[in-house]
Amino acid sequence: MIIGNEIHKRVLREGSILLGGGPALLMQLGNPDVARDVRRISRYKTHPLDRLVGTLVSAYAVTFATSGTSERIQREVANIHRKVPGIRNTENIMWVHGTLVYNAINLFELTVRPLSDNEKEGVYQGMKPNGVAFGCPIDQQPEHWKDFLDWFQTQSQNFEVTYDAREVADVILFSRPPKPLRAFQPYNQLLSRGLIGDHFREGYGFDWTERDQEQLDTYLQHVHRIVDWTPGPLRASPAILLTTYAELQPAIRIANNFARSAADGFGRLGEKVFAG
């Protein structure tokens, strides 16, 4: 399943790039249209991680899953985007996709090894189908990596962080996460504040000191060492899990529907028994 030696697949296989999820999400919310739609339409208060997980599942499915699963995911994403006014704009879709590309490359370089310009070009070209899956046609994506980087940096400076973005970010970064993730929360906050750049950091009102930068550098050095010591198959396990989840989604939905129906049925039966 997680096979292929193309450079974009080698990058996406690395579990450490998932550390870029927080920064990518804050950058996405830096687009006022995206922030408005997330705040008004998504379930971020009750399910703060759903949108990020859904985006990651879609990205891994397009890259690694079977063609049937990839096509199903693309249809589902298209159906979701048809209901969201701001996301129907291909420029906004490109921005969401671009944050994933940018942070995947950035985290790979910070935690695994540097990439040459040719390798970055290969990653960018290899991830273009992900942009198409989200709803941005190839001809509306910057042609080359350097074109993309210029576009991305210009967009980043032009966006102004809004109340909607700060509201969603506050819930996602600072609300109490599920118990298994609580130990990681301070590091996610550090990464998210540290890797979004000065413009977004100021927009969100995040402080950033020399001490913060030292802590971030130290943390990334530790992650780099852990990556070096960890066997490749284990480093690829997050990609395997997310892709497997994408493949099994139809069966999971059927099982969940059956469980709900069974619970409802037993509940009605119990009411009749006790009523009788």
Buried (B, 14 or more C-beta within 10 A) or exposed (E): EBEEEEBBBBBBBBBBBBBBBBBBBBBBBBBBBBBBBBBEBBEBEEEBBEBBEBBBBBBBBBBBBEEEBBBBBBEBBEEBBEEBBBBBBBEBBBBBBBBBBBBBBBBBBBBBEEBEEEBBBBBBBBBBBBBBBBBBEEEEBBEEBEEBBEBBEEBBEEBEBBEBBBBBBEEBBEEEBEEEEEEEBEBBBBBBBBBBBEBBBEBBEBEBEEEBEEBBEEBBEEBBEEBEEBEEEEBBEBBBEBBBBBBEBEEEEEEEEEEEEEEEEEEEEEEEEEEE
